[in-house]
Amino acid sequence: MSSETAAAPVATAPGGPARRGRLPRLLRERTFRRYWSAQTVSYFGDEISILALPLLAVLGTGAGAAQMGYLTAAALAPNLLFSLLAGAWVDRLPHKRRLMILADLGRALLLATVPVLYVLDLLALPQLYLVAFASGTLAVLFEVARAPLFVSLVRKPDYVPANTLISGSRAMSLVAGPSVGGVLVQVLTAPVALLADAASYLVSAYFLARIRPTEPVPVRGGGLGITEGLRFLARAPAMRSILLGTTTLNLFNFMFSALFVLYAIRELGLSPGVLGAVLGAGAVGGLLGAAVTGRLTRRFGIGPTMVASFVAFPAPLLLVPLADGPTPLVLGMLFVAEFGASVGVMMLDITTNSMQTALTPDSMLSRTMGARRTVNYGIRPVGALLGGTLGATLGLRPALWIATVGALLGLFWVFLSPVRGLRELPDQPETP
């Protein structure tokens, strides 16, 4: 780890020490602050694209339901196709940070082509599919390189505080990002709004270019090791239990996600505007979850807090199929469900990310991340398809009951695992 990452005194202008004293300790470290800033601005940009790209497909090219499904699949497919290969390759690269910068620049260029094609009246669905697929591929490279860079910047005792800050940025983007994106699309149109996301990638690349961490030594010798990450996850008890727990939760949660909007509009009779307002307000729970998780891990231990998050995330969503009665009561139940689930998902993200990083040898971080993305992202379209099938055959409310109750099954994998009793992050990575 370079000396730049150490918590050292920083010279400030008059009045600076008081201002910096209000910052969390990790954000007073220049290198981590720049890394965190890159993540934060990228999260906000992503929320703009999540809204602007589908709107552009609908309004600019006349895409229908099937085409929207293809667009979503094009963005997700690289996780299934390339995560294992990318993880094996990145672990052998000496400069992960440079790859992340190139991925940011590539995504900025891809998104910038969309408004240009739109202005020239050349934009069509195939171009949007290509942009979604190529951006998704670069996102895979960025994410598998991020894990080894993280451990070169953050000491193990600071994994939970660091992940708390990063998850807090994600929670804030979920609250403010859609609103900002909606305003940009309304005022500037969707193609121009995409330039804001392109700019966010440029800012992320700028911050990453200004750090110089000592990165983990690359893997040498032997074959590419494409399946080594999967084998490690399968043979390491704690890592296996966390992966099975999160994959089970993802399966049922994406069943839920596939049906929720249709259920809220068709069976609960809510307008899109009211539904969006309730969900946006409920997403504030993510900020609370990010704020309290560190305190919970110090009070009860990292293992018990992680196990509790497997309940805290899915359990509030039981209120959704339960919702009935006058509209104010229904809105209140949906708000509580969204708020509680947002608290729980932040707890889950912070504790599982910290635990999995600590349990993985530095030399296998990218391969393990690639394997985890293959499994976790691979199960998501399966869940969505299963949810749609159950909703069509059983009805929306019964299918939502299956999804919400089924998501709680993820608890049993971690409750019976070695991580349940851990109070602190393990000192040594897990060895099968």
C-alpha positions as CSV (number, residue, x, y, z in Angstrom):
1,M,0.0,0.0,0.0
2,S,1.4,3.4,-1.0
3,S,2.1,6.0,1.6
4,E,-0.5,8.2,-0.1
5,T,-3.2,6.0,1.3
6,A,-2.1,6.2,4.9
7,A,-4.0,8.5,7.3
8,A,-1.5,11.3,7.4
9,P,-1.9,15.0,8.4
10,V,-3.0,17.1,5.4
11,A,-2.1,20.7,5.0
12,T,-5.1,22.9,4.7
13,A,-6.0,26.5,4.3
14,P,-7.2,28.6,7.3
15,G,-10.4,27.2,8.4
16,G,-9.7,23.9,6.6
17,P,-9.1,21.7,9.7
18,A,-12.5,22.4,11.1
19,R,-14.1,21.6,7.7
20,R,-12.1,18.4,7.4
21,G,-12.9,17.4,10.9
22,R,-16.5,17.0,9.9
23,L,-15.6,14.5,7.2
24,P,-15.5,10.8,7.9
25,R,-11.9,9.7,8.5
26,L,-11.5,7.8,5.3
27,L,-12.6,10.9,3.2
28,R,-9.8,12.8,4.8
29,E,-7.4,10.5,3.1
30,R,-6.7,11.9,-0.4
31,T,-6.4,8.7,-2.3
32,F,-9.6,7.1,-1.0
33,R,-11.5,10.4,-1.3
34,R,-10.7,10.4,-5.0
35,Y,-11.7,6.8,-5.4
36,W,-14.9,7.4,-3.6
37,S,-15.6,10.5,-5.7
38,A,-15.1,8.5,-8.9
39,Q,-17.7,5.9,-7.7
40,T,-20.1,8.6,-6.5
41,V,-20.3,10.6,-9.7
42,S,-20.6,7.4,-11.8
43,Y,-23.5,6.2,-9.7
44,F,-25.4,9.4,-10.4
45,G,-24.7,9.2,-14.1
46,D,-25.9,5.6,-14.2
47,E,-29.2,6.6,-12.8
48,I,-29.7,9.1,-15.6
49,S,-29.0,6.5,-18.2
50,I,-31.3,3.9,-16.6
51,L,-34.1,6.4,-17.3
52,A,-32.9,8.1,-20.5
53,L,-31.9,5.1,-22.6
54,P,-35.3,3.3,-22.3
55,L,-37.1,6.5,-22.9
56,L,-35.0,7.2,-26.0
57,A,-35.8,3.7,-27.3
58,V,-39.5,4.2,-26.9
59,L,-39.8,7.8,-28.0
60,G,-36.9,8.0,-30.5
61,T,-37.2,4.6,-32.3
62,G,-40.8,3.4,-31.4
63,A,-39.6,0.4,-29.5
64,G,-42.3,-2.0,-28.2
65,A,-42.4,-4.4,-25.3
66,A,-40.3,-7.1,-27.1
67,Q,-37.7,-4.5,-28.2
68,M,-37.4,-3.2,-24.6
69,G,-36.8,-6.7,-23.4
70,Y,-34.0,-7.1,-26.0
71,L,-32.4,-3.8,-24.9
72,T,-32.4,-5.0,-21.3
73,A,-31.0,-8.4,-22.3
74,A,-28.2,-6.7,-24.4
75,A,-27.1,-4.7,-21.3
76,L,-27.1,-7.8,-19.0
77,A,-25.7,-10.4,-21.4
78,P,-22.0,-9.4,-21.0
79,N,-22.2,-10.4,-17.3
80,L,-23.1,-14.0,-18.3
81,L,-20.7,-14.1,-21.3
82,F,-17.6,-12.4,-20.1
83,S,-17.4,-12.2,-16.3
84,L,-15.4,-15.4,-15.8
85,L,-13.0,-14.7,-18.6
86,A,-12.6,-11.1,-17.5
87,G,-11.9,-12.1,-13.9
88,A,-9.2,-14.5,-15.0
89,W,-7.6,-12.0,-17.4
90,V,-7.7,-9.0,-15.0
91,D,-6.0,-11.0,-12.1
92,R,-3.0,-11.3,-14.5
93,L,-2.8,-7.6,-15.3
94,P,-0.4,-5.5,-13.3
95,H,-2.4,-2.2,-13.6
96,K,-6.1,-2.7,-12.8
97,R,-6.6,1.0,-12.3
98,R,-5.6,1.7,-15.9
99,L,-8.1,-0.8,-17.1
100,M,-10.8,1.0,-15.1
101,I,-9.9,4.3,-16.6
102,L,-10.0,2.9,-20.1
103,A,-13.4,1.3,-19.3
104,D,-14.7,4.7,-18.2
105,L,-13.4,6.5,-21.3
106,G,-14.9,3.8,-23.5
107,R,-18.3,4.1,-21.9
108,A,-18.2,7.9,-22.2
109,L,-17.5,7.6,-25.9
110,L,-20.2,5.0,-26.5
111,L,-22.9,7.1,-24.8
112,A,-21.7,10.3,-26.6
113,T,-22.4,8.6,-30.0
114,V,-26.1,8.3,-29.2
115,P,-27.1,12.0,-29.3
116,V,-24.8,12.4,-32.4
117,L,-26.7,9.7,-34.3
118,Y,-30.0,11.1,-33.1
119,V,-29.2,14.6,-34.4
120,L,-28.1,13.1,-37.7
121,D,-31.4,11.2,-37.8
122,L,-29.4,7.9,-38.0
123,L,-30.4,6.4,-34.6
124,A,-32.1,3.0,-34.7
125,L,-32.6,0.2,-32.3
126,P,-29.6,-1.9,-33.5
127,Q,-27.3,1.0,-32.5
128,L,-28.9,1.1,-29.0
129,Y,-28.5,-2.6,-28.7
130,L,-24.9,-2.3,-29.6
131,V,-24.3,0.6,-27.2
132,A,-26.0,-1.3,-24.3
133,F,-24.0,-4.5,-25.0
134,A,-20.7,-2.7,-25.4
135,S,-21.3,-0.6,-22.3
136,G,-22.2,-3.7,-20.4
137,T,-19.0,-5.4,-21.4
138,L,-16.9,-2.4,-20.3
139,A,-18.9,-2.4,-17.0
140,V,-17.8,-6.0,-16.4
141,L,-14.2,-5.1,-16.9
142,F,-14.5,-2.1,-14.6
143,E,-16.2,-4.1,-11.8
144,V,-13.8,-7.1,-11.8
145,A,-10.9,-4.7,-11.7
146,R,-12.4,-2.7,-8.8
147,A,-12.1,-5.4,-6.2
148,P,-8.3,-5.6,-6.2
149,L,-8.0,-1.8,-6.4
150,F,-10.2,-1.5,-3.4
151,V,-7.9,-3.7,-1.2
152,S,-4.9,-1.7,-2.3
153,L,-6.6,1.5,-1.0
154,V,-8.3,0.3,2.1
155,R,-7.0,-1.5,5.2
156,K,-8.9,-4.5,6.3
157,P,-10.2,-2.9,9.5
158,D,-11.7,-0.2,7.3
159,Y,-13.6,-2.4,4.9
160,V,-16.9,-1.8,6.6
161,P,-16.5,2.0,6.9
162,A,-15.3,2.2,3.3
163,N,-18.2,0.1,1.9
164,T,-20.5,2.2,4.0
165,L,-19.4,5.4,2.3
166,I,-19.6,3.8,-1.2
167,S,-23.1,2.3,-0.4
168,G,-24.2,5.7,0.9
169,S,-23.3,7.2,-2.4
170,R,-25.3,4.5,-4.1
171,A,-28.3,5.1,-1.8
172,M,-28.1,8.9,-2.5
173,S,-28.0,8.3,-6.2
174,L,-31.1,6.1,-6.0
175,V,-32.9,8.9,-4.2
176,A,-31.8,11.9,-6.2
177,G,-30.7,10.3,-9.5
178,P,-34.1,9.5,-11.0
179,S,-35.4,13.0,-10.2
180,V,-32.4,14.7,-11.8
181,G,-32.6,12.3,-14.7
182,G,-36.3,13.1,-15.2
183,V,-35.7,16.8,-15.2
184,L,-32.8,16.5,-17.7
185,V,-34.9,14.3,-20.0
186,Q,-37.9,16.7,-19.7
187,V,-35.8,19.9,-20.3
188,L,-33.0,18.7,-22.5
189,T,-34.5,15.5,-24.1
190,A,-33.3,12.0,-23.6
191,P,-30.4,12.0,-26.1
192,V,-28.9,15.1,-24.5
193,A,-29.4,13.7,-21.0
194,L,-27.2,10.8,-21.9
195,L,-24.3,13.2,-22.3
196,A,-24.6,13.8,-18.5
197,D,-23.8,10.1,-18.0
198,A,-21.0,10.3,-20.5
199,A,-19.6,13.3,-18.6
200,S,-19.8,11.3,-15.3
201,Y,-17.6,8.6,-16.8
202,L,-15.0,11.3,-17.7
203,V,-15.1,12.6,-14.2
204,S,-14.7,9.1,-12.8
205,A,-11.7,8.5,-15.1
206,Y,-10.2,11.8,-14.0
207,F,-10.3,10.9,-10.3
208,L,-9.0,7.4,-10.9
209,A,-6.1,8.9,-12.9
210,R,-5.1,11.0,-9.9
211,I,-4.4,8.1,-7.5
212,R,-1.3,5.9,-7.5
213,P,-1.9,2.9,-5.2
214,T,0.3,-0.1,-5.0
215,E,-1.8,-2.7,-6.6
216,P,-1.8,-6.5,-5.8
217,V,0.9,-8.5,-7.5
218,P,-0.5,-10.1,-10.7
219,V,-0.9,-13.8,-11.0
220,R,1.9,-15.5,-13.0
221,G,2.3,-18.9,-14.7
222,G,-0.1,-21.7,-15.4
223,G,-3.2,-21.4,-17.7
224,L,-5.7,-18.6,-17.8
225,G,-7.7,-20.2,-14.9
226,I,-11.2,-19.2,-16.1
227,T,-12.9,-21.6,-13.7
228,E,-10.7,-21.1,-10.7
229,G,-13.0,-18.4,-9.2
230,L,-16.0,-20.8,-9.4
231,R,-13.9,-23.7,-7.9
232,F,-12.8,-21.4,-5.0
233,L,-16.4,-20.3,-4.3
234,A,-17.6,-23.9,-4.4
235,R,-15.0,-25.3,-2.0
236,A,-14.8,-22.4,0.5
237,P,-17.6,-22.9,3.0
238,A,-18.2,-19.3,4.1
239,M,-17.9,-17.9,0.5
240,R,-20.2,-20.6,-0.8
241,S,-22.9,-19.9,1.8
242,I,-22.9,-16.2,1.1
243,L,-23.1,-16.8,-2.7
244,L,-25.9,-19.2,-2.3
245,G,-27.8,-16.9,0.0
246,T,-27.5,-13.9,-2.2
247,T,-28.3,-15.9,-5.3
248,T,-31.4,-17.3,-3.7
249,L,-32.5,-13.8,-2.7
250,N,-31.8,-12.4,-6.2
251,L,-33.8,-15.2,-7.9
252,F,-37.0,-14.3,-5.9
253,N,-36.3,-10.6,-5.8
254,F,-36.2,-10.4,-9.6
255,M,-39.4,-12.4,-9.7
256,F,-40.8,-9.6,-7.5
257,S,-39.3,-6.8,-9.7
258,A,-40.8,-8.2,-12.9
259,L,-44.3,-8.0,-11.5
260,F,-44.3,-5.1,-9.1
261,V,-45.0,-2.1,-11.4
262,L,-47.7,-4.0,-13.3
263,Y,-49.3,-5.1,-9.9
264,A,-49.2,-1.5,-8.5
265,I,-50.8,0.0,-11.6
266,R,-53.3,-2.7,-12.6
267,E,-54.4,-4.2,-9.2
268,L,-53.8,-1.4,-6.8
269,G,-54.9,1.3,-9.2
270,L,-52.0,3.7,-8.7
271,S,-50.9,6.2,-11.3
272,P,-47.3,6.2,-12.5
273,G,-46.6,9.6,-10.9
274,V,-47.9,8.6,-7.5
275,L,-46.1,5.3,-7.6
276,G,-42.8,7.0,-8.5
277,A,-43.2,9.5,-5.7
278,V,-43.8,6.8,-3.1
279,L,-40.8,4.7,-4.3
280,G,-38.6,7.7,-4.4
281,A,-39.5,8.7,-0.9
282,G,-39.1,5.1,0.4
283,A,-35.6,4.9,-1.2
284,V,-34.4,7.4,1.5
285,G,-34.3,4.3,3.7
286,G,-31.1,3.4,1.9
287,L,-29.4,6.4,3.4
288,L,-30.4,5.2,6.9
289,G,-29.2,1.7,6.1
290,A,-25.8,3.0,5.1
291,A,-25.6,5.2,8.2
292,V,-26.5,2.5,10.8
293,T,-24.7,-0.6,9.4
294,G,-21.3,0.3,10.8
295,R,-22.8,0.9,14.2
296,L,-24.6,-2.4,14.1
297,T,-21.5,-4.3,13.1
298,R,-19.6,-2.8,16.0
299,R,-22.4,-3.6,18.5
300,F,-23.4,-7.0,17.3
301,G,-20.6,-8.2,15.1
302,I,-20.2,-8.4,11.3
303,G,-21.6,-12.0,11.0
304,P,-24.8,-11.4,13.0
305,T,-25.5,-8.1,11.2
306,M,-25.0,-9.8,7.8
307,V,-27.4,-12.7,8.8
308,A,-30.0,-10.1,10.0
309,S,-29.7,-8.3,6.6
310,F,-31.0,-11.4,4.9
311,V,-34.2,-10.8,6.7
312,A,-34.2,-7.0,6.8
313,F,-34.1,-6.7,3.0
314,P,-36.9,-9.1,1.9
315,A,-39.2,-9.1,4.9
316,P,-40.7,-5.6,4.4
317,L,-41.7,-6.5,0.9
318,L,-44.3,-8.9,2.4
319,L,-46.4,-5.7,2.8
320,V,-46.7,-5.4,-1.0
321,P,-49.0,-8.4,-1.7
322,L,-50.6,-7.7,1.6
323,A,-51.6,-4.1,0.5
324,D,-55.3,-3.6,0.3
325,G,-58.0,-1.1,1.3
326,P,-58.2,2.7,1.0
327,T,-55.6,4.3,-1.2
328,P,-53.8,6.2,1.7
329,L,-53.4,2.9,3.5
330,V,-52.0,1.2,0.3
331,L,-49.6,4.0,-0.3
332,G,-48.4,3.9,3.4
333,M,-47.8,0.1,3.1
334,L,-45.8,0.5,-0.1
335,F,-43.8,3.3,1.4
336,V,-43.0,1.2,4.5
337,A,-42.1,-1.7,2.3
338,E,-39.8,0.3,0.1
339,F,-38.2,2.2,3.1
340,G,-37.6,-1.0,5.0
341,A,-36.2,-2.9,2.0
342,S,-33.9,0.0,1.2
343,V,-32.5,-0.1,4.8
344,G,-32.0,-3.9,4.5
345,V,-30.3,-3.9,1.1
346,M,-27.7,-1.4,2.2
347,M,-27.0,-3.5,5.3
348,L,-26.7,-6.5,3.0
349,D,-24.4,-4.8,0.5
350,I,-22.0,-3.4,3.1
351,T,-21.7,-6.6,5.1
352,T,-21.5,-9.1,2.3
353,N,-19.1,-7.0,0.2
354,S,-16.8,-6.5,3.2
355,M,-17.0,-10.2,4.2
356,Q,-16.3,-11.5,0.7
357,T,-13.4,-9.2,0.2
358,A,-11.8,-10.3,3.5
359,L,-12.4,-14.0,2.7
360,T,-10.8,-13.8,-0.7
361,P,-7.0,-14.0,-1.3
362,D,-5.8,-10.8,-3.0
363,S,-4.5,-12.9,-5.9
364,M,-8.0,-14.2,-6.7
365,L,-10.1,-11.1,-6.2
366,S,-10.9,-10.5,-9.9
367,R,-11.5,-14.2,-10.7
368,T,-13.8,-14.5,-7.7
369,M,-15.6,-11.3,-8.6
370,G,-16.1,-12.6,-12.1
371,A,-17.5,-15.9,-10.8
372,R,-19.8,-14.1,-8.4
373,R,-21.2,-11.8,-11.1
374,T,-21.8,-14.8,-13.4
375,V,-23.9,-16.5,-10.8
376,N,-25.6,-13.5,-9.3
377,Y,-26.4,-11.7,-12.5
378,G,-27.1,-15.0,-14.3
379,I,-29.9,-15.7,-12.0
380,R,-31.6,-12.4,-12.5
381,P,-33.2,-12.9,-15.9
382,V,-34.2,-16.4,-14.7
383,G,-36.1,-14.8,-11.8
384,A,-37.7,-12.3,-14.1
385,L,-38.9,-14.9,-16.6
386,L,-40.1,-17.1,-13.7
387,G,-42.0,-14.2,-12.2
388,G,-43.7,-13.4,-15.5
389,T,-44.7,-17.0,-15.9
390,L,-46.2,-17.3,-12.4
391,G,-47.9,-14.0,-12.7
392,A,-49.6,-15.1,-16.0
393,T,-50.7,-18.5,-14.6
394,L,-51.4,-17.8,-11.0
395,G,-52.2,-14.1,-10.9
396,L,-50.1,-11.2,-9.8
397,R,-50.8,-11.2,-6.1
398,P,-50.2,-15.0,-5.6
399,A,-47.0,-14.7,-7.6
400,L,-45.8,-11.8,-5.4
401,W,-46.5,-13.9,-2.3
402,I,-44.3,-16.6,-3.7
403,A,-41.6,-14.1,-4.5
404,T,-41.6,-12.3,-1.2
405,V,-41.7,-15.4,1.0
406,G,-39.2,-17.2,-1.2
407,A,-36.7,-14.4,-0.9
408,L,-36.5,-15.2,2.9
409,L,-35.0,-18.6,2.0
410,G,-31.7,-17.0,1.4
411,L,-31.4,-16.6,5.2
412,F,-30.9,-20.4,5.8
413,W,-27.7,-20.6,3.7
414,V,-25.9,-18.0,5.9
415,F,-27.6,-18.9,9.2
416,L,-26.1,-22.4,9.0
417,S,-22.7,-21.1,7.8
418,P,-19.4,-20.3,9.6
419,V,-19.9,-16.6,9.2
420,R,-22.9,-16.4,11.5
421,G,-20.8,-16.1,14.7
422,L,-18.0,-13.8,13.4
423,R,-17.7,-10.5,15.3
424,E,-14.8,-9.1,13.2
425,L,-13.7,-9.6,9.7
426,P,-11.4,-12.7,9.5
427,D,-7.7,-12.0,9.6
428,Q,-6.9,-14.6,6.9
429,P,-8.6,-15.3,3.6
430,E,-10.6,-18.5,3.4
431,T,-8.8,-21.5,2.0
432,P,-10.8,-24.5,0.7
